[in-house]
Amino acid sequence: MVAAAQVARAFAAAIDTRDFARAYALLTPESQAQLGNPETLRRAYQEVQQVTQAQLVDAQLVGSVVAREADIAEAQLVTHWESQIVGAFVMTGTLRLHFMPLESTWRVAWTRDAIEQGLSEGYLALELEQPERGALFAADGTPLAVNRSVEIVGVQPSRIRNADEEQAVLSLLARMTGLDTETIRRRYVGQPADWFIPIAEVPAEVVDAFAEAWQRTPAVQVRARSERAYPNPTLAPHVVGFVGPIPAERLQAYRARGYVGNEVVGLAGIEAALETVLRGSLGGSLKRYNNRGGGRVLARREAQAGVDLTLTISPTLQRRAQQLLNNRPGAVIVMRVEDGAVLAMASAPTFIIGDLRPADVQRGALLNRAAQGQYPPGSTFKIVTLAAALEEGVAQPNAVFFDPGYWDGFGSQFRLFCWLRRGHGRITVRDGLTASCNVVFYELGKQLNNRADDLLSRYARLFGFGQPTGIELEESPGLVPDPAWKQRVRGEPWLGGDAVNMAIGQGALLVSPLQVARMTAVIASGGVLVQPRLVNTTPVQRIPLALRAETLRTLQEALLGVTTNARYGTALAAFRGFDYCEQAGQWVQCNVVPARERALARRLRVAGKTGTAQAGRDQKPFAWFTAYAPADQPEIVVTVALEDAGEGSAEAAPLARAMFAAYFGLAGER
């Protein structure tokens, strides 16, 4: 049997190297005629690959070639496969060889039994086991995304043997679902024959009423399926997100990651960003059935449930933030200073999870403005400009500037104006931040640019701008312009005017509200850049910045003055009457505390920065307010951004005040 063994080994080697032309050349004339060409042989193995969702690893003969008759021999051909669903498995086929007297040689009489014994009169089926998706909960345990079990009636097309059976299947499904037969047929035609194709969700009483009928119809099956449910569909929709079928244009990318293609996946929010954690691992059974209904299991792996996640979101604060926005385009963020935990992230306009409508898409409701919005930061960026000036020795905290209401740093023909047209007069650098004096910051921007034309850009990146924050959501990196960027993108040199514009938060500079909150937390924490996070188990990441204590102290004093300085505070009006003292571990209105105790009591003060960013000639400015409290021992940062709203002091600051009131439980606030 030496010659037969040589042919068997040559065929195994050809399959092992996927050389189907060589394998086809080793077949008997009858097998070649039946297949037609090498491509048909290749497709036979490809069909196995498609059904099993596996890759052929190798093929090899096992044992010796055994003679059955003088001109018939057999050998075992073993193929090893690797599946992302059921893992590694082996199929053992029978390779039959016939002696060709006219050619005086042996050839392979190929059937599908060469792939797996019994496959010529049967079929392979991969029965999938979907994992239980991980649930999402708010910080207090409020369910945000959970699973509910539903009964799904469906069909396995490969079990429909003829037209009469198909009519019986269609009739039964129509009675169970209330759908017409043509609609039912369209749902499974063209789908993989060995898959369970869902037709419709049916009530449990219908499943029971038709139990006898569907149980004796092999092609009709009823399966319990876990379905995503959102018990609080209006709570933090941009954070929670939603699931849906894999988009057609991304199908190949998902399959490359081990998805079959008919799964429900996260499409937005945490559902999308943490898809691999929430999804779990698909499981299933690979079986070879014969035409009599029996069969054997080739491989099986249990599905692994996804991980339940608890978010840092406080439902109380989140609802208050959404209420305050009242669907005005913009965002509100509340973030804990110490560890970056986001307690509220509201974006408007908003939507209802599970009830997404075309109108929601058209009005931009899916955009999470808190993390994906890209806006000019306006005067909130003056925090970075002053930090750079102090660190680089461009200015001292008590250095005095004169603001006549305009700045002629590049000559009177290029005059720029302060927002206060009458000017602030003589004013220190520290008070310049409190008053948001443009003239001070025009000059600081010019001097920083004279030191190095990319110096302010480097400080912007130091404070986290121009890059993702690392939060567990899709976010926009924003844009920090510099000389290299301007030359590359616009083909123009960097000018002093670019730096001066950037120093007051205008020009090409773009940021997200989340990045502004992170910047504010740097000052509140004493110089630590913290990574915002939405999941309790996400490790806290803190990067200490090498900022001098004097720089931080100057910034903190200036920001406190924004709400308390009677002469310069730009948010003084917004926080008028915000007078709370600590008594027995609670914040109460200071006027109810006895005068002697009041003098010694700790006060709840807010340190912040207003911003009014010009967005376009025909638009109202974007209103900003970002702040932290208590000023002496900061706990939280609140950042508010409102599109086309007006002055930050008048529009954004009152919303921030209300959020501080909600967090600290201030009974005296509305």
C-alpha positions in Angstrom: 0.0 0.0 0.0 3.0 2.3 -0.4 1.6 4.0 -3.4 -1.8 4.5 -1.8 -0.2 6.0 1.3 1.9 8.4 -0.8 -1.3 9.7 -2.5 -3.1 10.0 0.9 -0.2 12.0 2.3 0.0 14.2 -0.7 -3.7 14.9 -0.5 -3.5 15.7 3.3 -0.5 18.0 2.6 -2.5 19.8 -0.1 -5.4 20.4 2.2 -3.0 21.5 5.0 -1.5 24.2 2.7 -5.0 25.0 1.1 -3.6 24.0 -2.3 -7.0 22.9 -3.6 -5.8 22.7 -7.2 -3.2 20.1 -6.2 -5.8 18.3 -4.0 -8.3 18.3 -7.0 -5.6 16.8 -9.3 -5.4 13.8 -6.9 -9.1 12.9 -7.1 -10.6 10.1 -9.2 -12.2 11.1 -12.5 -15.6 10.5 -11.0 -15.0 12.8 -8.0 -13.6 15.5 -10.4 -16.6 15.2 -12.6 -18.9 15.5 -9.6 -17.1 18.6 -8.2 -16.5 20.2 -11.6 -13.4 22.2 -10.6 -10.9 22.9 -7.7 -13.0 25.9 -6.7 -15.9 23.7 -5.7 -13.6 21.6 -3.5 -12.3 24.8 -1.9 -15.9 26.0 -1.3 -16.7 22.7 0.5 -14.0 23.5 3.1 -15.0 27.2 3.1 -18.6 26.2 3.9 -17.4 24.3 6.9 -15.4 27.4 8.0 -18.5 29.6 7.6 -20.9 27.3 9.5 -18.4 26.7 12.4 -17.0 30.2 12.5 -13.6 28.6 12.6 -10.3 28.7 10.8 -8.6 25.5 9.5 -5.4 25.1 11.4 -3.9 22.0 9.9 -4.7 18.6 8.2 -2.8 15.4 8.7 -3.2 11.7 8.3 -3.5 9.6 11.4 -2.4 6.0 11.4 -1.7 3.9 8.3 -3.6 3.3 5.1 -5.8 0.2 5.4 -6.7 -2.0 2.4 -10.5 -2.8 2.2 -10.3 -4.6 -1.1 -7.6 -5.1 -3.7 -8.4 -1.8 -5.3 -9.9 0.1 -2.3 -8.1 1.6 0.7 -9.0 4.0 3.5 -7.1 6.4 5.7 -8.1 8.7 8.5 -7.7 12.5 7.7 -7.8 14.6 10.8 -8.3 18.4 10.6 -7.8 20.8 13.4 -9.9 23.9 13.6 -9.8 27.0 15.9 -13.1 28.8 16.6 -13.5 32.1 18.6 -16.9 30.7 19.7 -16.3 27.1 20.8 -12.5 27.0 20.9 -10.3 24.4 19.3 -11.9 21.2 17.9 -11.0 18.3 15.7 -12.9 16.7 12.8 -12.0 13.2 11.7 -12.8 12.2 8.2 -12.5 9.0 6.1 -10.3 9.3 3.1 -11.2 6.7 0.5 -8.7 5.7 -2.2 -9.4 3.8 -5.4 -6.8 2.1 -7.7 -7.0 3.2 -11.3 -5.9 0.2 -13.4 -5.5 2.2 -16.6 -3.2 4.7 -15.0 -1.7 2.2 -12.6 -2.1 4.7 -9.7 -4.2 5.4 -6.7 -6.5 8.4 -6.4 -8.8 9.9 -3.8 -12.6 9.2 -4.1 -13.6 12.4 -2.3 -16.9 12.9 -0.5 -17.7 15.3 2.4 -16.9 12.3 4.7 -13.3 13.2 4.1 -13.9 16.3 6.2 -16.1 14.6 8.9 -17.3 11.1 8.9 -21.1 11.1 8.3 -21.1 14.6 6.8 -22.1 13.3 3.3 -25.5 12.3 4.7 -25.8 15.1 7.3 -24.9 18.6 8.1 -23.0 20.8 10.7 -24.8 23.2 12.9 -23.4 25.8 15.3 -25.9 26.5 18.0 -25.0 29.7 19.6 -25.4 30.6 23.3 -25.6 34.3 23.8 -24.0 35.6 27.0 -25.9 37.6 29.5 -25.0 41.2 29.1 -23.6 43.0 32.1 -26.0 45.4 33.8 -25.4 49.1 34.5 -26.3 50.7 37.8 -26.0 54.3 39.1 -23.9 55.0 42.2 -26.9 54.4 44.6 -27.9 51.1 42.9 -30.6 52.6 40.6 -30.8 50.3 37.6 -29.8 52.0 34.3 -29.5 49.0 31.9 -30.6 45.5 32.8 -31.8 42.4 31.0 -35.2 40.8 30.7 -36.1 37.4 29.3 -38.5 37.2 26.4 -39.8 34.3 24.3 -38.7 34.4 20.7 -40.2 32.1 18.1 -38.0 31.4 15.1 -37.1 29.0 12.4 -34.0 26.9 11.4 -34.3 26.8 7.6 -32.1 23.7 7.2 -34.8 21.6 8.9 -37.4 22.5 6.2 -37.1 19.5 3.9 -39.6 20.4 1.2 -42.2 22.9 0.0 -45.1 21.2 1.9 -43.1 21.4 5.2 -42.4 25.1 4.5 -46.1 25.9 4.1 -46.8 24.1 7.4 -44.0 26.1 9.1 -45.3 29.4 7.6 -48.9 28.6 8.7 -47.9 27.8 12.2 -45.7 30.9 12.6 -48.4 33.1 11.2 -50.9 31.8 13.8 -48.3 32.3 16.6 -47.1 35.8 15.6 -50.0 37.4 13.8 -47.7 38.2 10.8 -48.5 37.3 7.3 -46.6 34.4 5.7 -44.7 36.6 3.2 -43.4 38.8 5.9 -42.3 35.7 7.9 -40.6 34.2 4.8 -38.7 37.4 4.1 -37.2 37.3 7.6 -35.4 34.0 7.1 -34.8 33.7 3.4 -31.1 34.4 2.6 -30.0 33.8 6.2 -27.6 31.0 7.1 -29.6 27.7 6.8 -28.3 26.2 10.1 -28.9 29.3 12.2 -31.9 29.9 14.4 -33.5 32.9 12.7 -35.7 34.9 15.1 -39.2 35.8 13.7 -40.9 37.6 16.5 -41.3 38.0 20.2 -44.4 36.1 21.5 -46.2 36.1 24.9 -45.7 33.2 27.2 -49.4 32.2 26.9 -49.0 31.9 23.1 -46.0 29.7 23.5 -48.0 27.4 25.8 -51.1 27.4 23.6 -49.1 26.2 20.6 -46.7 24.0 22.5 -47.8 20.8 21.0 -47.7 22.2 17.4 -44.3 23.8 17.5 -42.7 20.9 19.5 -43.5 18.5 16.7 -42.3 20.8 14.0 -38.5 20.6 14.0 -37.9 23.7 11.9 -39.9 25.9 14.4 -38.2 26.6 17.7 -39.0 28.8 20.7 -36.1 30.2 22.6 -35.8 32.4 25.6 -33.7 35.5 24.8 -32.2 38.1 27.0 -33.3 41.6 25.9 -31.8 44.9 27.0 -34.2 47.1 29.1 -33.7 50.6 30.5 -35.8 51.1 33.6 -34.9 54.8 33.7 -34.7 55.8 30.1 -34.5 59.5 30.7 -31.7 59.3 33.2 -28.2 60.1 31.8 -29.0 58.8 28.3 -25.7 60.2 26.9 -23.8 58.3 29.6 -25.7 55.1 29.5 -26.2 54.9 25.7 -28.1 52.1 24.0 -27.7 48.9 22.1 -28.8 47.8 18.6 -28.0 45.4 15.7 -24.5 45.7 14.3 -24.5 48.4 11.5 -24.1 46.9 8.1 -21.0 49.1 7.3 -19.2 47.8 10.4 -20.2 44.1 10.1 -16.8 42.9 8.9 -14.9 44.8 11.6 -17.1 43.1 14.3 -16.6 39.7 12.7 -12.9 40.2 12.8 -13.4 40.7 16.6 -15.1 37.4 17.0 -18.8 38.4 16.5 -21.1 36.3 14.4 -23.0 39.2 13.0 -26.5 38.8 14.4 -25.7 40.1 17.9 -27.0 43.2 19.6 -24.1 45.5 20.5 -23.5 48.8 22.2 -23.9 51.8 19.8 -23.5 54.8 22.1 -22.5 55.8 25.6 -21.0 53.3 28.1 -22.9 50.5 26.3 -20.6 51.1 23.3 -17.4 52.3 25.0 -17.3 49.3 27.3 -18.8 46.8 24.9 -16.1 44.2 25.4 -16.6 44.3 29.2 -20.4 44.3 29.1 -20.8 41.8 26.3 -19.1 38.7 27.9 -18.1 35.8 25.7 -20.2 34.1 23.2 -20.7 30.3 23.7 -22.2 27.5 21.7 -22.2 23.9 20.6 -20.9 22.6 17.3 -22.8 19.5 16.2 -22.8 17.1 13.3 -26.3 15.9 12.6 -27.3 13.0 10.3 -30.4 13.0 8.2 -32.2 10.9 10.9 -31.9 13.7 13.5 -29.1 12.1 15.5 -25.6 13.5 15.8 -22.6 14.2 17.9 -21.1 17.2 19.6 -17.8 18.2 18.1 -17.1 21.1 20.4 -18.8 23.1 23.1 -18.0 26.2 25.2 -20.3 27.9 27.7 -21.1 31.5 27.3 -19.4 33.8 29.8 -21.7 36.5 31.2 -20.6 40.2 30.9 -19.5 42.2 33.9 -22.0 44.3 35.9 -20.8 47.9 36.3 -21.7 50.5 38.8 -21.3 54.0 37.5 -20.3 57.1 39.5 -23.4 59.0 38.4 -25.6 60.3 41.3 -29.2 60.1 40.1 -30.2 63.1 42.3 -27.5 65.3 40.8 -28.0 64.0 37.3 -31.7 64.7 37.3 -31.1 68.2 38.7 -28.5 68.9 36.0 -30.9 67.8 33.2 -33.7 69.8 34.8 -31.6 72.9 34.9 -30.5 72.6 31.2 -34.2 72.2 30.3 -33.1 71.0 26.8 -31.1 74.2 26.1 -28.1 73.2 24.0 -25.2 72.7 26.3 -23.7 70.6 29.1 -23.4 70.4 32.9 -20.7 68.4 34.6 -20.2 67.6 38.3 -16.9 65.9 39.1 -15.3 64.9 42.3 -11.9 66.7 42.8 -10.2 63.9 44.6 -10.6 61.0 42.2 -12.2 62.4 39.0 -15.5 60.5 39.6 -18.2 62.2 37.4 -21.3 62.5 39.6 -23.4 64.2 36.8 -22.9 64.5 33.1 -25.9 66.2 31.4 -26.1 67.1 27.7 -28.9 68.8 25.9 -30.8 68.5 23.7 -31.5 65.0 25.0 -33.4 61.9 24.1 -35.2 58.9 25.6 -33.3 55.6 25.6 -35.4 53.1 23.6 -37.5 55.7 22.0 -35.0 57.4 19.6 -36.7 59.3 16.8 -35.5 60.8 13.5 -36.2 64.2 15.0 -33.7 63.5 17.8 -31.0 62.8 15.3 -31.8 65.9 13.2 -31.5 68.2 16.2 -28.2 66.7 17.4 -29.6 65.1 20.5 -27.2 62.1 20.2 -24.1 64.3 20.6 -22.8 64.2 24.1 -21.9 67.8 24.4 -20.2 67.3 27.7 -17.5 65.1 26.2 -17.8 65.5 22.5 -18.7 69.2 22.2 -15.9 71.3 20.9 -16.1 75.0 21.8 -13.9 78.0 22.2 -13.4 78.2 26.0 -13.4 82.0 26.2 -12.2 83.5 29.4 -12.1 80.1 31.3 -8.8 79.6 29.5 -7.3 82.6 31.2 -6.6 80.2 34.1 -4.0 78.5 31.9 -2.6 81.8 30.5 -2.1 83.2 34.0 -0.5 79.8 35.2 1.9 80.0 32.3 2.8 83.6 32.9 3.4 83.0 36.6 5.4 79.8 36.1 7.6 81.4 33.4 8.2 84.6 35.3 6.5 86.7 32.7 4.4 88.4 35.5 4.2 88.5 39.3 0.9 88.1 41.2 0.8 91.7 42.3 2.3 93.2 39.0 0.1 96.2 38.0 -1.3 96.7 34.5 -3.3 99.7 33.2 -6.5 99.0 31.3 -7.9 102.0 29.6 -10.5 99.8 27.9 -8.3 98.9 24.9 -4.9 97.4 24.1 -2.4 98.7 21.5 0.3 96.1 22.0 0.7 95.7 18.2 0.1 99.4 17.4 -3.1 101.5 17.4 -4.0 100.2 13.9 -4.4 96.7 15.5 -6.3 97.9 18.6 -8.1 95.3 20.7 -10.7 96.0 23.3 -11.5 94.9 26.8 -15.0 93.6 27.4 -15.4 96.5 29.9 -15.2 99.4 27.4 -14.4 102.0 30.1 -11.5 99.8 31.2 -10.5 98.5 34.6 -7.8 101.2 35.2 -4.9 100.1 37.3 -5.3 96.4 38.1 -3.0 93.6 39.3 -2.5 90.3 37.5 -4.4 88.5 40.3 -7.3 90.8 40.0 -7.0 90.7 36.3 -8.2 87.1 36.4 -10.9 87.9 38.9 -12.2 90.7 36.7 -11.4 88.7 33.5 -9.6 91.8 32.2 -8.8 91.2 28.5 -6.1 93.9 28.4 -4.1 92.0 31.1 -4.3 88.8 29.1 -3.6 90.3 25.7 -0.3 91.5 27.2 0.5 88.2 28.9 -0.2 86.4 25.7 2.2 88.7 23.8 4.9 88.3 26.4 4.6 84.5 26.5 4.8 84.4 22.7 7.9 86.5 22.8 9.4 84.0 25.1 8.6 81.0 22.8 5.9 81.0 20.1 4.6 77.6 21.3 4.9 78.2 25.0 1.2 78.9 25.7 0.2 75.8 23.6 2.5 73.7 25.7 0.8 74.9 28.9 -2.6 74.2 27.4 -1.6 70.6 26.8 -0.1 70.4 30.3 -3.6 71.2 31.7 -5.1 68.4 29.5 -6.3 70.3 26.4 -5.8 68.9 22.9 -6.1 65.3 24.0 -8.7 62.8 25.3 -9.2 62.9 29.0 -9.4 59.1 29.1 -13.0 58.9 30.4 -14.8 55.7 29.5 -16.8 57.3 26.7 -16.3 58.5 23.1 -14.9 62.0 23.4 -13.4 64.7 21.3 -9.7 65.7 21.8 -10.3 69.3 21.0 -7.7 71.4 19.3 -4.7 73.3 20.7 -3.2 75.4 17.9 0.5 76.1 17.6 2.9 77.2 14.9 3.4 73.8 13.5 -0.4 73.2 13.3 -1.0 76.5 11.6 1.7 75.9 9.0 0.5 72.4 8.3 -3.2 73.0 8.2 -3.5 76.6 6.9 -0.1 77.1 5.2 0.4 80.2 7.2 3.0 81.4 9.8 2.2 81.8 13.4 1.7 85.4 14.4 1.7 87.3 17.7 -2.0 87.9 17.2 -2.6 84.1 17.3 -1.0 83.9 20.8 -2.9 87.0 22.0 -6.2 85.6 20.7 -5.5 82.3 22.3 -4.6 83.9 25.6 -8.2 85.0 26.1 -9.6 81.6 24.9 -10.5 82.5 21.3 -9.1 81.8 17.9 -8.7 78.1 16.8 -8.6 76.8 20.3 -11.4 74.2 20.9 -12.2 72.4 24.1 -14.9 70.1 25.6 -16.7 71.0 28.8 -15.2 67.8 30.4 -11.7 69.2 29.6 -12.6 72.5 31.2 -13.8 70.6 34.3 -10.5 68.7 34.4 -8.5 72.0 34.2 -10.5 73.5 37.0 -9.8 70.4 39.2 -6.1 71.0 38.7 -6.4 74.3 40.6 -8.8 72.8 43.2 -6.6 69.8 43.9 -3.4 71.8 44.3 -1.8 70.9 41.0 -3.0 67.4 40.1 -4.3 66.5 36.7 -6.9 63.7 37.4 -8.5 61.4 34.8 -12.3 61.8 34.8 -14.1 58.4 35.2 -17.6 57.1 35.1 -17.1 53.6 36.4 -16.5 52.9 40.1 -13.9 50.2 39.4 -11.8 52.3 37.0 -8.5 52.9 38.7 -7.9 56.5 39.8 -5.2 58.2 37.7 -3.6 61.3 39.1 -0.7 63.2 37.4 1.0 65.8 39.7 1.9 68.9 37.7 5.1 70.8 38.6 3.3 74.0 39.4 4.8 76.2 42.2 2.8 76.7 45.3 2.7 80.5 44.8 1.2 80.0 41.3 -1.6 77.8 42.7 -2.2 80.1 45.6 -2.6 83.1 43.3 -5.0 81.3 41.0 -7.1 80.0 43.9 -7.3 83.5 45.4 -8.3 85.0 42.0 -10.9 82.4 41.4 -12.4 82.9 44.9 -12.7 86.6 44.1 -14.9 85.8 41.1 -17.8 85.1 43.4 -16.8 87.2 46.4 -14.8 90.3 45.3 -17.2 93.3 45.5 -15.2 95.3 42.9 -14.0 92.8 40.4 -16.0 89.6 40.8 -17.7 88.7 37.5 -20.0 86.2 39.2 -20.7 88.3 42.2 -24.3 88.9 41.2 -24.9 85.2 40.5 -23.8 84.3 44.0 -25.4 87.1 45.9 -27.0 85.7 49.0 -25.0 82.4 48.7 -24.0 82.6 52.4 -23.8 79.3 54.2 -22.0 78.3 57.3 -21.1 74.9 58.6 -23.0 73.9 61.8 -23.0 70.4 63.3 -21.7 68.9 60.0 -24.3 70.6 57.9 -24.5 73.7 55.8 -27.0 76.2 57.0 -27.7 79.9 56.1 -25.3 82.0 58.1 -28.0 84.4 59.2 -29.6 81.7 61.4 -26.2 81.0 63.2 -25.6 83.1 66.3 -23.3 86.0 65.6 -20.5 84.8 67.9 -20.5 81.3 66.3 -20.9 82.8 62.8 -17.7 84.8 63.1 -15.7 81.5 63.7 -17.8 79.2 61.4 -16.4 77.7 58.3 -18.1 79.2 55.2 -19.1 77.5 52.0 -17.4 79.6 49.3 -17.3 78.9 45.6 -14.2 79.6 43.5 -14.8 79.9 39.8 -14.3 81.5 36.4 -16.9 83.0 34.0 -16.4 82.7 30.3 -18.1 84.3 27.3 -16.8 82.8 24.1 -17.5 84.4 20.7 -18.7 81.7 18.3 -19.7 83.6 15.2 -20.9 86.9 13.9 -24.6 86.0 13.9 -24.6 83.9 17.1 -24.9 84.8 20.7 -21.7 83.9 22.7 -21.3 80.6 24.3 -21.7 81.0 28.1 -19.3 79.3 30.5 -18.9 79.0 34.2 -16.5 76.5 35.9 -16.0 76.4 39.6 -15.2 74.3 42.6 -16.3 74.3 46.3 -15.8 74.5 49.1 -12.9 76.9 48.2 -10.9 76.0 51.3 -11.3 72.2 51.0 -12.6 71.5 47.4 -14.9 68.5 47.0 -16.4 69.0 43.6 -16.0 70.8 40.3 -19.1 72.1 38.5 -18.8 73.1 34.8 -21.6 74.6 32.8 -21.4 75.4 29.0 -24.4 76.8 27.1 -24.5 77.3 23.4 -25.6 80.6 21.9 -26.7 81.7 25.3 -25.1 85.1 26.2 -22.9 86.1 29.1 -21.4 83.3 31.3 -22.0 85.3 34.4 -25.7 85.7 33.7 -26.5 82.4 32.0 -24.1 79.7 33.1 -23.2 80.8 36.7 -26.8 80.5 38.1 -27.0 76.9 36.9 -23.7 76.1 38.6 -25.0 77.7 41.8 -28.0 75.5 41.7 -25.8 72.4 41.2 -23.7 73.3 44.2 -26.9 73.7 46.2 -28.1 70.3 45.1 -24.8 68.6 46.1 -24.4 70.3 49.5 -28.1 70.0 50.3 -28.7 73.7 50.8 -32.3 74.2 51.9 -32.2 77.9 51.4 -31.7 77.6 47.6 -34.5 77.1 45.1 
